[in-house]
Amino acid sequence: MKIAVKVLPREEVLDSQGRAVEKTLEHNNMAVDHCRIGKYIVLDFSEDDVTKAKEKATEIANSLLHNPLIEQFELEVL
Amino acid sequence: MSSTKKIGIARFLGTNCDRDIWQAVEMAGYSPEWLWYDDHFDVKGYSGFVIPGGFSYGDYLRSGALAAKSKVMTSLREAHVKGMPILGICNGFQILCEAQMLPGALLKNESLRFIDRWVGLKVENPISHFAGEAAECILPIAHGDGRYYADKETIQKMWDTEQVWLTYQDNPNGSIDSIAGVKVGKTAGLMPHPERAVFDWMGSSEGLEYFLNIG
């Protein structure tokens, strides 16, 4: 079973990469209100139980994949 | 000249300031020893530790995040709990933050540029093991991820408890409150590179002060 961990910088943290992309879009007549850049990490579990796999993914995300001071994450079951 | 006091220098895959630290530690009169990232070690017998700069694990995931989970950091955490002096420089500072041995995190520079230049620093709250009592100094910086960040509440607590060690005189990277270095007990981290300023011909020898009382 595959679970994706989507990591984004927290709203209150200035995302310098997102801001650079935002400005480039604006300069190319494709302006958006806001752009943030994060990571998309796919974990492959031998586990078939969704609940258990999500529990493991949460534990992994909390211990390593995201830093709660500056980032937030969401899980997506693939 | 060489003292019997041993200083452990941690090396990770991608560390690149290790030999400079070795030399600075020797110049300060201590006996340096390498600590390999994939080994535990016995903290007894050491007087202090340095985590050098570089790009451990190629800065994958987040700067310092993977190194923070290595075996050598388990032993360094033990040294931290025992109150032994630990100095993290640049990537070493990032590793100490990711290991939660220091508060906060280091983000990409506000300009997105890698910045390599000299900066003026102010010592806000001195730590006798590193940098001595000088109120100001100049040191070189060389980093892409040096923007110090912590939430407002944490920053206030850090000022109140004298954990803010160094600030930039001219904030180069967008760090909150211009913070360049922080400390908790005898564990301290800074983005500038004191080991790159240990001879006058390097531009300054003020960096040597950071190693003189490390053990």
Interface residues (C-beta under 8 A of the other chain):
Chain A: E12 V13 L14 S16 Q17 A20 K39 L64 L65 N67 L69 I70
Chain B: L61 R62 A65 L66 K69 E98 G104 A105 L107 K108 N109 E110 S111 L112 R147 Y149 A150 D151 G174
